[in-house]
């Protein structure tokens, strides 16, 4: 039985080797597509992947600690580009207001003159009132002094700025303000206590936040990771190339039927499933070699063009099995289409168009996170979506074999379905009448 199977495999290998142009298309064209697509998408992809830098006009009339602190906080956030001069001239409040009014900039922040002085005075008075409650100083004098008006930091917004972004901006300014106020209050209290109580020794510990936030994703699937051009294009075009094997595979099946070689093979003591599995074995190897070529292109070729280097992840076993089941699904699909189609034209037209449609809805061309909600749901029916999701889980999230098991299971079931359809169609449709 094994001898017959290897004989069938040898026959398929010889047919493939004779078609040198077809082999070139199978291995060279996908690599070229990866390079071209990555180069075309690099700029736009990075603008989607990275948080946008918002230009903010910053007018610091304070020229003291508070203005410096607010400016520093925005710079450290990494989401804002602070602009304090236009045409090599310092920005004034009127210039900033006019620039936002014209729509040249979305946001302008104005820190008023004397903001630090006013804030320090209020802090010292607040501390003095607290100490007066303990009998330090002159309580009647201290309590008769009123706090100065709050510091008013003005923020100019363009009307197109969304409300959520406005709230985030105002919250960021308030956070910097309150943190500075708390730090000054802490330091002032220590200094006043040292003055009122000579025996008191202020702590050397600097003021620090006592509340911090830690973001935790309990499941690796809940981590929202946007792939770069290499991480998307290499697996996407690899999957597309593997499923596009439907073209040479259907041509081989139809040529065998039209040339009569299939009928002659069936007259020999070789079960049809052996012939079928022979094609599966050979084209599986072709798909695996295709994938190896594409992955190596992601590691060695794309960096030569300034693209990010492809990182395989931490689990090569998961990558191997993922590639194996994607190859099985693509070969099974090719067998099904080639068995059902009656002519070369039918196979070429339906095979190519169907793969393009499955790639489009599966997220190979336009990433799923950019699709509208109803399309995201619809995309889950595409086996190419299962494949790209599996590769994302391995490349981006470090998924192991168990974590990509759902995608592997779906692709194996899809392969079994296509093989069963192929066998049943052959059973009820005599190939000799083609």
MARSEFI-87577 format. One record per residue: residue in one letter; y, z negated, x negated of N, C-alpha, C in turn. Coordinates in steps of 0.05 Angstrom, whole numbers, plus 32768, in hexadecimal, padded with zeros to 4 digits. Each point is the difference from the previous one (the first is absolute). Last residue first. Layout:
# MARSEFI-87577
AYZXYZXYZX/...
//
This chain:
# MARSEFI-87577
X81048168814A801D80007FFA8009801D7FFD/X7FA67FDA8013800E80118013801E80027FFA/X7FC27FC97FCE7FF8801B7FFD800D80138013/X800A7FA180008011800D7FED7FF8801D7FFC/X7FF67FC080587FEF800D7FEC801280107FEC/X80107FA7803C800D801A7FFC7FF1800E7FEA/X7FEC7FA7801C8002800E801A800D801B7FFD/X7FF27FC87FB37FE77FFF800F800180118019/X804D7FF47FC97FEC80127FF47FE780018010/X80407FC2801A800A801B80057FED80157FF5/X7FEF7FA57FED7FFB8007801D8009801C8007/X80117FE07FA87FE3800380047FFA8007801D/X805B7FEE7FE97FF680177FF27FE380068006/X80267FB18021800A8017800F7FF680197FF3/X7FEC7FB27FD27FF180018019800980188011/X80317FED7FB27FE5800A7FF97FEF80038019/X80557FDA800A8002801D7FF97FE5800B7FF9/X80067FA380118006800F80188000801E7FFA/X7FF77FC57FB87FE78000800F80048011801A/X804D7FF17FCB7FED80117FF27FE680038010/X803F7FC2801F800A801B80047FED80157FF3/X7FEF7FA57FF17FF98007801C800A801D8006/X80197FDD7FAE7FE3800480007FF78008801C/X805A7FE87FF67FFB801A7FF37FE280067FFF/X801D7FAC80228008801680117FFA801B7FF4/X7FEE7FB37FCC7FEE80028017800880178012/X80387FEC7FB77FE7800C7FF77FEC80038017/X80517FD380118005801D7FFC7FE6800E7FF7/X7FFC7FA1800B8005800E80198004801E7FFD/X7FF57FCA7FB07FE7800580108006800D801B/X803A7FDF7FB58002801C80097FE780078011/X80087FA97FDB80198004800E8005801D8009/X7FB37FE37FCD7FFF7FF5801B801A8006800F/X7FF9801C7FA67FEE800F80117FFF7FF5801C/X80597FE97FCE7FE580037FF67FEF800F8014/X807180007FEB7FE97FFA80127FE680057FF2/X806380047FE67FEB7FF57FF07FE77FF98010/X8056802B801A7FFB7FE480087FEA7FF37FF0/X801F805D7FF380187FF080037FFA7FE28004/X7FBA80447FF3801480047FEB80177FEC8002/X7FB87FFC80407FF57FFD7FE5801780027FEC/X8013800E805B7FF67FE47FFD7FF67FFB7FE4/X801A8058801780177FEE7FFF7FF77FE37FFA/X7FBD80408012800B80037FE580197FEE7FFC/X7FD9800280567FEE7FF47FED800B80017FE3/X802F802D804480037FE380037FEE7FF17FEC/X7FF9805D800780197FF97FF180047FE28002/X7FB58023802F7FFE80037FE480187FF77FF1/X80008000805E7FEE7FEB7FF67FFE80027FE1/X802F8044802A800F7FE780017FEF7FE97FF6/X7FD98053800B801080017FE880127FE77FFF/X7FC98010804C7FF17FF67FE9801080007FE6/X802B7FF780647FFB80137FEB7FF07FF47FE9/X80247FD2804E7FE8800F80077FF880147FEB/X80507FC77FFE7FE77FF17FFA7FE7800F8007/X805C801C80137FF680077FE67FE67FF27FF9/X80337FEF80517FF1801980017FF380077FE5/X803A7FB580067FE77FFB800F7FEF80188000/X8054800A7FDB7FF07FEE7FEF7FE57FFA800D/X80418031802F7FF180117FED7FF07FEE7FED/X80387FD880417FE9800D800D7FF080117FED/X804F7FD27FDF7FE97FEE80077FE9800F800D/X803D80387FBC80067FF080177FE87FF08009/X800980197F987FFA800C8019800A7FEF8018/X80007FEA7FA08017801080087FFD800D801B/X7FBB7FCC7FD480167FEE8007801A800F8007/X7FB0802F7FE47FFE7FF5801B80187FEF8007/X800A80537FBB7FF37FE5800180017FF4801B/X7FFC80687FEB80157FED80077FF37FE58002/X7FC6803F7FE08019800D7FFA80187FEE8005/X7FA97FE180127FFE800A7FE5801B800D7FF7/X7FE17FD4805780137FF37FEE7FFF800A7FE3/X7FD1801C80567FF37FEA7FF280127FF27FEB/X8015804F803780007FE880107FF47FE87FF2/X800480527FD0801B7FF9800A80007FE78011/X7FAE80237FE080107FF57FEA801B7FF78009/X7FC7802C803D7FF67FE57FFA800F7FF37FE9/X80158059801480087FEF80167FF77FE37FFC/X7FE580427FC2801D7FFC7FFE80097FED8016/X7FA7801B800280047FED7FEA801E7FFA7FFC/X7FE7804080417FF87FE6800880047FEB7FEA/X8012805C7FEE80147FF580137FF87FE38008/X7FC480307FC780197FFB7FF380147FF28012/X7FAC801B80267FFC7FEC7FEA801B7FF97FF3/X7FFD804580437FFD7FE5800B7FFE7FEB7FEA/X8008805A7FE380167FF980107FFE7FE3800B/X7FB880257FCD80187FFD7FF080187FF68010/X7FAE8013802D7FFD7FE97FEE801A7FFB7FF0/X7FFC804C803980007FE8800F7FFF7FE77FEE/X7FF780547FD8801B7FFD800A80037FE68010/X7FAB801D7FE080117FF67FEA801C7FF9800A/X7FB37FFA8049800B80147FEE80107FF37FEA/X7FD57FCD80457FEE80177FFF800980157FEC/X80077F8D800D800F80197FFE7FEC80177FFD/X7FDD7FA87FFF800A8008801B800E801A7FFF/X7FE07FDB7FAF7FE9800480128009800A801B/X80417FE77FBE7FF180187FF87FE980068011/X80317FB0800F8010801780067FF2801A7FF9/X7FD57FB07FEA80028002801D801080198007/X7FF87FE97FA57FE6800A800B80028004801E/X804B7FDB7FD47FFD801C7FF97FE6800B800B/X80107FA4800A8012801080117FFE801E7FFB/X7FD07FC47FC97FF58000801B801180118013/X80207FF17FAA7FEA80137FFF7FF38002801C/X80457FC17FF5800B801B7FFD7FE980158000/X7FE97FA48002800D80078019800B801D7FFF/X7FD97FDB7FB27FEC80048015800C8009801A/X803A7FE77FBA7FF280197FFA7FEB80078015/X802A7FAE80068013801580077FF4801B7FFA/X7FCF7FB67FE67FFF8003801D80148014800A/X7FFD7FED7FA27FE7800A80097FFF8005801E/X804B7FD57FD87FFF801D7FFA7FE6800D800A/X80077FA380078014800D80128000801E7FFC/X7FCC7FCC7FC77FF38003801A8014800C8014/X80207FF07FA87FEA801380007FF48004801C/X80447FBF7FF4800B801B7FFE7FE980158000/X7FE97FA57FFF800B8007801A800B801D8000/X7FE37FDE7FAF7FE98003801180098008801C/X803F7FE97FBD7FF6801B7FFE7FE880068011/X80537FB780007FE4800280087FF7801D7FFF/X805B7FDD7FF07FEE7FEE7FF17FE280048006/X8054804C80007FFA7FE7800D7FEC7FF07FF0/X802C80577FEA7FE8800180117FFC7FE78011/X805B80327FDB7FF07FE97FF97FE97FFE8014/X804980517FDA7FEE7FF680157FF07FE87FF5/X8065801E7FE07FE480027FF97FEF7FF58017/X8065802C800D7FF27FE77FFA7FE280067FFA/X8047804E7FEA7FF57FF280177FF37FE67FF8/X802880487FC780117FEA80087FF77FF18018/X7FD280487FD28016800B801080127FE98009/X7FB27FEE7FCF800D80137FEF8018800C800E/X7FC47FC3802D80147FF37FEF800F80137FEE/X7FB98023803880197FFA800E80147FF07FEF/X7FA780177FDD801380178003801A7FF8800D/X7FB77FBF7FEF8009800D7FE7801580168004/X7FD97FC8804980027FEE7FE9800E800D7FE8/X7FEC8030805180137FEB800680057FED7FE9/X7FBF80447FF8801B800C800180157FEB8006/X7FA77FE78004800880037FE4801C800D7FFF/X7FD87FF9805480087FE57FF6800980017FE3/X7FDF80508028801A7FF8800C80097FE57FF6/X7FAB80217FE4801680107FF5801B7FF8800B/X7FB37FD7802480047FF77FE4801780107FF3/X7FE680198057800E7FE7800080057FF67FE4/X7FCC804E800A801C8004800980107FE77FFE/X7FA57FF97FF2800D800B7FE9801D80078006/X7FCB7FE2804780047FEA7FED800E800A7FE7/X7FE88040804080167FEF800A80057FE97FED/X7FB780397FED8019800E7FFD80187FEF8009/X7FAA7FDE800E800780007FE4801A800E7FFB/X7FDE8004805680087FE57FFA80097FFD7FE3/X7FDA8050801D801C7FFE8006800B7FE47FFE/X7FA3800F7FF0801080107FED801E7FFD8006/X7FC27FD5803B7FFF7FF57FE58012800E7FEC/X7FF68021805A800F7FE77FFF80017FF57FE3/X7FCB804C8011801D8006800080117FE77FFE/X7FA57FF380098005800D7FE7801D80087FFD/X7FE07FDE805280057FEB7FEC8005800B7FE4/X7FE7803D8044801A7FF4800780087FEB7FEB/X7FAB80287FFC801580137FF9801B7FF48004/X7FB97FCC801C800080027FE3801580147FF6/X7FF17FF8805C80107FE97FF680007FFF7FE1/X7FCB8041802E801C8007800180117FE97FF5/X7F9B800E7FDC800E7FF78018801E80067FFF/X7FB080377FD080167FEE7FF9800E7FF78019/X7FB580477FE87FFA7FE4800880147FEC7FF6/X801A8068801A7FF27FF27FEB7FFA7FE38009/X8034803B80337FE4800980027FEF7FF37FEB/X805F7FF380037FF27FF180157FE480098004/X8038802C7FC27FFA7FE57FF77FF17FF08015/X801E805680167FE980027FED7FF97FE47FF5/X804B800880397FE78006800F7FE880007FED/X80547FF77FD97FF97FE7800E7FE680058010/X802880497FD47FF37FEE7FED7FF77FE6800E/X8033804D80257FE47FFD80077FF17FED7FED/X8061801C80097FF0800E7FED7FE27FFE8005/X803F7FD180368005801D80037FF080107FED/X7FFA7FA17FFB7FF7800A801A8003801E8003/X80207FD67FB27FE37FFE80017FF5800A801B/X805D7FFB7FF57FF580157FF07FE180008000/X802E7FBA802A8002801880107FF580187FF0/X80057FAC7FD47FED7FFE80178000801B8010/X803D7FF77FB87FE580007FF67FEC80018017/X805B7FF580147FFB801B7FF77FE380037FF6/X801F7FAB80177FFA801080187FFB801D7FF9/X80177FC67FBA7FE77FF8800B7FF980108019/X8054800C7FD27FE9800B7FF27FE57FF9800C/X804B7FDB802E8003801D7FFE7FE8800B7FF0/X800C7FA1800B7FF5800D80188001801F7FFE/X80277FC07FC37FE6800C7FF87FF2800E8017/X80507FCB80068004801D80007FE7800E7FF4/X80067FA180027FFB800B801B8004801E8001/X80127FD47FAE7FE47FFC80077FFA800B801B/X805980027FE37FF080137FF27FE27FFD8006/X803D7FC280258004801B800C7FEF80157FF2/X80007FA97FDD7FF28001801A8003801B800D/X80317FF27FB27FE37FFF7FFA7FEF80028019/X805D7FF980077FF8801B7FF97FE380017FF7/X80237FAB80158004801280177FF6801C7FFA/X7FFF7FBB7FBB7FEB7FFE8014800380148017/X804580057FC07FE680047FF37FE97FFC8014/X805C7FF1801B7FF8801C7FFD7FE580047FF4/X80287FA6800C7FFB800F80197FF4801B7FFC/X80177FC97FB67FEC7FF180107FFA800D801B/X804480247FC77FE580047FF57FEB7FF28011/X805B7FF680197FF7801C80037FE480047FF5/X80117F9E801E801280137FF37FF5801C8003/X7FEE7FB0804A7FF7800C7FE7801580117FF4/X80087FA6803D8007801C80027FF7800D7FE6/X7FE37FA380398005800C7FE68005801E8004/X7FF27F9E8036800C801A80048008800B7FE5/X7FB37FB78022801580057FEC800A801C8004/X7FB77FDA8030801A7FFA800C801780047FEC/X7FA1800A7FEC800980168012801B7FFB800C/X7FD37FC07FC8800B80157FF0800980188012/X80027F9A80227FED80167FFE800C80167FF0/X80317FB0800F7FE57FF67FFF7FEB80167FFD/X80667FF87FDE7FF2801180127FE27FF87FFF/X80657FCE7FE87FE380027FFB7FF480138015/X80637FD67FD17FF4801480137FE380047FF8/X804B7FAC7FF57FEA800F7FF37FF380138014/X80617FC27FEE7FEE800E80127FEC80117FF1/X80407F9F7FF27FFB801B7FF77FEC800D8014/X80447FA37FEE7FF0800F80137FFD801D7FF6/X80347FBE7FD37FE87FF180057FED800F8014/X804F801D7FB17FF88001801C7FE67FF18004/X80457FE27FB47FED801580057FF88000801D/X80467FD27FAC7FFB8005801C7FED80178004/X7FFA7FC77FA680128013800D7FF98003801D/X7FEF7FA97FBC7FF38016800F80158011800E/X800E7FAE7FCE800480197FF17FF48018800F/X802A7FA1802B7FE8800E7FF8800680197FF1/X80447FAB80037FF88017800F7FE6800D7FF4/X80207F987FFE7FFB80167FED7FF680188010/X80387F9C80127FF18017800B7FFE80167FEB/X80347FAF7FF67FE47FFC7FF97FEE80188009/X805F7FFA80147FFB80067FE47FE37FFD7FF7/X80308018805E7FEC7FED7FF77FF980067FE3/X80428034802C80027FE780107FED7FEA7FF6/X7FFF80577FD7801B7FF57FFD80027FE5800E/X7FB18032800780027FF67FE5801C7FF37FFB/X7FEE802A80537FF07FE77FFD80037FF47FE4/X802780548010800F7FEA800D7FF17FE67FFF/X7FD5804D7FDE80177FFA7FF080107FE9800C/X7FB5802280307FF87FF37FE780187FF77FF0/X80118033804C7FF77FE580087FF77FF17FE7/X8017805A7FF580177FF080057FF97FE38007/X7FBB80417FF5800C7FF97FE680197FEE8004/X7FD3801F804E7FEE7FF07FF0800D7FF77FE6/X802E803D803680007FE5800D7FEE7FED7FF0/X8003805B7FE680187FF27FF980017FE4800C/X7FB7803680177FFF7FFA7FE380197FF17FF7/X7FFB802080597FED7FEA7FFC7FFF7FF77FE2/X8034804C8018800C7FE7800A7FEE7FE87FFC/X7FDF80557FE980167FF87FED800C7FE6800A/X7FC2802780387FF27FF67FE880157FF67FEC/X801F8028804F7FF57FE580057FF27FF57FE7/X802280597FFC80167FED80047FF47FE38002/X7FC5804A7FFB800D7FFB7FE680157FEB8003/X7FD68019804F7FED7FF37FEF800C7FFA7FE5/X80328033803E7FFF7FE380077FED7FF17FEE/X8004805E7FF680197FF47FF880007FE28005/X7FB7803180207FFF7FFF7FE380197FF37FF5/X7FFA800F805D7FEE7FEA7FF77FFF7FFE7FE2/X802F80488025800E7FE780057FF07FE97FF7/X7FD580537FFC80167FFF7FED800F7FE68003/X7FBC8012803E7FF57FFB7FE680157FFD7FEB/X8019801980577FF87FE47FFF7FF47FF97FE5/X8017805A800F80187FEF7FFF7FF97FE27FFE/X7FBB803E800C800980017FE5801A7FEF7FFD/X7FDB800980567FEE7FF07FEF800980007FE3/X802F8036803E80057FE480047FEE7FEF7FEE/X801A80647FE17FF17FF3801580057FE28001/X804580507FE07FEE7FEC7FF57FF27FF18017/X80468043800B7FE4800A80007FEC7FEC7FF6/X80637FF380017FF37FFE801B7FE380098001/X802C7FD47FA78002801A800D7FF27FFE801B/X802B7FA97FCF7FE8801080058007801B800C/X802C7FA67FC480058018800F7FE780108003/X801A7F947FEA7FED80157FFC800780178013/X802E7F9F7FD28001801680137FEC80157FF8/X800D7F917FF47FF880187FF17FFF80178015/X802E7F9B7FFF7FFA801780117FFA80187FEE/X80007F8D7FFC800580197FF17FF680178010/X80227FA480317FE9800D7FF2800980197FF1/X80477FB080107FF28015800F7FE9800C7FF0/X801B7F9D7FE5800E801A80037FEF80138010/X7FFC7F94800D7FF580167FF0801180198005/X802D7F9E800A7FEE8013800E7FF780167FED/X80227F937FF88003801B7FF57FEC8013800F/X80037FA1800D8017800C800D8004801D7FF7/X7FBC7FC67FDC7FF98009801B8017800D800E/X800D7FD97FA97FED80177FFF7FFA800B801C/X80357FB17FF8800E80187FF67FEE80198000/X7FDC7FAD801B801480088013800F80197FF7/X7FBD7FD87FC67FF5800D80188015800A8013/X80007FF07F9580107FF780167FF7800F801A/X7FBE7FEC7FAA8019800D8004800F7FF38017/X7F9D7FED8006800C80097FE7801A800F8007/X7FBE7FDA803F80157FED7FF6800C80097FE6/X7FBF802E80397FF27FEB7FF180157FED7FF3/X801C804B80327FEF7FF280127FF17FE97FF3/X8033803E7FCE80117FEC800D7FF07FF08014/X7FD680487FD480027FE97FEF80127FEA800D/X7FF98053802D7FE67FF37FFF80017FE67FF0/X804D803680017FFC7FF4801A7FE57FF18001/X801380337FB380107FE880017FFD7FF2801B/X7FD680537FF57FF27FEB7FF080107FE68001/X8027804A802A7FE77FF8800E7FF27FEA7FF2/X804A80287FD680097FEF80167FE87FF68010/X7FF1803E7FBA80087FE67FF580097FEC8016/X7FE9805880197FE87FF27FF680087FE57FF6/X8045803A801B7FF17FF680177FE77FF07FF7/X8033802B7FBE800F7FEA800C7FF17FF48018/X7FDC804C7FD67FFD7FE87FEF800F7FE8800C/X80098054802A7FE57FF580047FFB7FE77FEF/X805280307FF87FFD7FF3801A7FE57FF38004/X800E80317FB180127FE880007FFD7FF1801B/X7FD480547FF77FF37FEB7FF180107FE68000/X8026804B802A7FE87FF8800E7FF27FE97FF2/X805480367FEC7FFF7FE380027FE77FF6800E/X801580638016800C7FF27FE97FFF7FE18006/X7FB5803F802F801D7FFB800080097FF17FE7/X7FB1804A801080017FE37FFB801D7FF97FFD/X7FC98057802E80197FF67FF47FFF7FE27FFF/X7FBE805F800E80027FE2800180197FF87FF1/X7FCF805D803480137FF67FEC80027FE18004/X7FBF805E801F80067FE4800080157FF97FEB/X7FE0805A80137FF77FF28018800A7FE48001/X802E805D7FD47FEE7FEA7FF97FFA7FF0801A/X8031804E80087FF780057FE57FED7FEB7FF6/X8031800880577FE380057FFF7FF680067FE4/X805B7FE680247FFA801D7FFD7FE380068000/X801C7FA58001800A800D80197FFA801E8000/X7FEF7FCD7FB37FEB7FFB80148009800D801A/X803D80057FBB7FE8800F7FF87FE97FFC8014/X80517FD0800B8004801C80067FE780107FF9/X80027FA47FE980008004801E8002801D8007/X80087FEA7FA57FE47FFC800A7FFF8004801E/X805580027FD97FF080187FF77FE47FFE800A/X80397FB6800F8008801780107FF080197FF9/X7FF37FB17FCD7FF57FFE801B800780188012/X7FF980137F98800E7FEC80107FF57FFF801C/X7FD880207F9980028004801D80107FEA800D/X8009802B7F997FF47FEA801080058004801E/X7FF980557FBD80147FEC80097FF27FEA8010/X7FD980557FDE80077FEF7FE980177FEC8006/X7FD580368044801280117FEF800C7FEF7FE9/X7FD77FBE803B7FFF801C8008801580107FF0/X7FC77F997FFE801680117FF87FFA801C800A/X7FC47FB7800D80197FF18001801780117FF6/X7F9380008027801580117FF6801B7FF28003/X7F8D7FED8002801B7FF58003801480137FF3/X7F9B8009802E800F800A7FE9801D7FF78004/X7F9C7FDA8029801C80088003800C80097FE5/X7FA67FDD800F800380128016801D800A8003/X7FDC7FBC7FC17FF4801A7FFA800380158016/X801C7F9E7FEF7FEE800780167FF3801B7FFB/X80437FD97FC67FE57FF77FFB7FED80088017/X805D801380077FF4800F7FEA7FE37FF87FFC/X80337FD0803F7FFA801B80097FF380117FEA/X801C7FA97FE97FEA7FFF80147FF9801B800A/X804B7FF67FC77FE77FFD7FF27FE880008012/X8057800080267FFA80197FF37FE57FFF7FF1/X801F7FB180267FF9801380157FF9801B7FF4/X80207FBE7FC57FE67FF9800A7FF780138016/X805780087FDC7FEC80087FEC7FE47FFB800A/X80487FE380357FFF801D80007FEA800A7FEC/X80127FA480027FF4800880197FFC801F8000/X802D7FD57FB47FE47FFC80027FF3800B8019/X805B802E7FE77FF67FE67FF77FE27FFE8007/X80448045801B7FFF7FFF7FE37FF87FE57FF5/X80188029805D7FFE7FE47FF880017FFD7FE1/X7FFE80538033801B7FF57FFC80007FE37FF6/X7FBB805580077FFF7FE37FF9801D7FF77FF9/X7FC580538034801B7FF97FF880017FE27FFB/X7FB58056800C80047FE37FFC801C7FFB7FF5/X7FB9804E8034801A7FFC7FF480067FE27FFE/X7F9E8032800480127FED800D801A7FFE7FF0/X7F9F8040800F80197FFD7FF280137FED800F/X7F9180057FFE80178003801180197FFB7FF0/X7F96801F7FED80167FF27FF5801980068011/X7F938002801F8019800E7FFA80157FEE7FF4/X7F957FF47FF480157FF78011801A800E7FF9/X7FA480327FEC80117FEB7FF680147FF78015/X7FC4804780157FEF7FEA7FF680117FE87FF7/X80278052801E7FF27FF380167FF17FE77FF7/X802D80377FC280157FF580117FF37FF28018/X7FC9802C7FC3800A7FE87FF480157FF38012/X7FDC805480187FEC7FEB8003800B7FE67FF5/X8033804F7FF580017FF6801C7FEC7FE98004/X800080297FAA801A7FF4800680017FF4801C/X7FAF802D7FE480067FE87FF0801B7FF38008/X7FCE8053802180047FE88010800B7FE87FF1/X7FE980577FD980128005801680087FE7800F/X7FC07FFC7FB9801B80067FF6801480058016/X7FA67FF28017800B7FE77FF5801D80057FF6/X7FCE804A801F80077FEE8016800D7FE77FF6/X7FDD803E7FC18017800B800E800A7FED8016/X7FB27FE87FD0801780007FEE80198009800F/X7FAD8003802E80087FE47FFA801A80007FF0/X7FD78053800F800D7FF68018800A7FE37FFC/X7FCD80297FBC801B800C8001800F7FF58019/X7FA77FE77FF9800F7FF37FEB801D800B7FFF/X7FC28029803C80087FE4800880107FF17FEC/X7FDF80597FE980157FFF801480077FE48009/X7FB680107FC3801B80037FF480167FFD8015/X7FA27FF9801880077FEC7FED801D80027FF5/X7FD7803C80437FF77FE58008800B7FEB7FED/X800E805E7FF080107FF680167FF97FE38007/X7FCD802B7FBE801C7FFB7FF780117FF58016/X7FAA801B80167FFF7FE77FF1801C7FF97FF6/X7FF58053802B7FFE7FEA801380007FE57FF2/X7FFD804E7FCC801A7FFD800C80017FE98014/X7FAE80177FD780127FF37FED801C7FFC800C/X7F9C80118023801A8003800C80157FF17FEF/X7FA47FFE7FE88007801C8001801C8004800B/X7FDA7FAA7FFE800780087FE68009801E8000/X7FDD7FD98050801A7FF67FF9800A800A7FE5/X7FA88015801C8014800E8011801C7FF77FFA/X7FBA7FD47FD48003801B7FF6801480108011/X7FE87FA9801C80107FFF7FE88005801C7FF5/X7FC87FF7804A801B7FFB8008801280007FE7/X7FA380067FF3800A8019800D801D7FFD8007/X7FD47FB57FDF800480137FEB800B801A800B/X7FE67FBD803D80197FF87FF2800680157FEA/X7FAF8009802D801680078012801B7FFA7FF2/X7FB47FE67FD38001801D8000801780098012/X7FEB7FA67FFE800E80077FE88002801F7FFE/X7FCF7FDD8048801C7FF88003801080097FE7/X7FA3800D8000800D80128013801D7FFA8002/X7FCC7FC57FCE8002801A7FF2800E80148011/X7FEC7FAC802580177FFF7FEE8004801A7FF1/X7FB47FF88036801880008011801980007FEF/
//
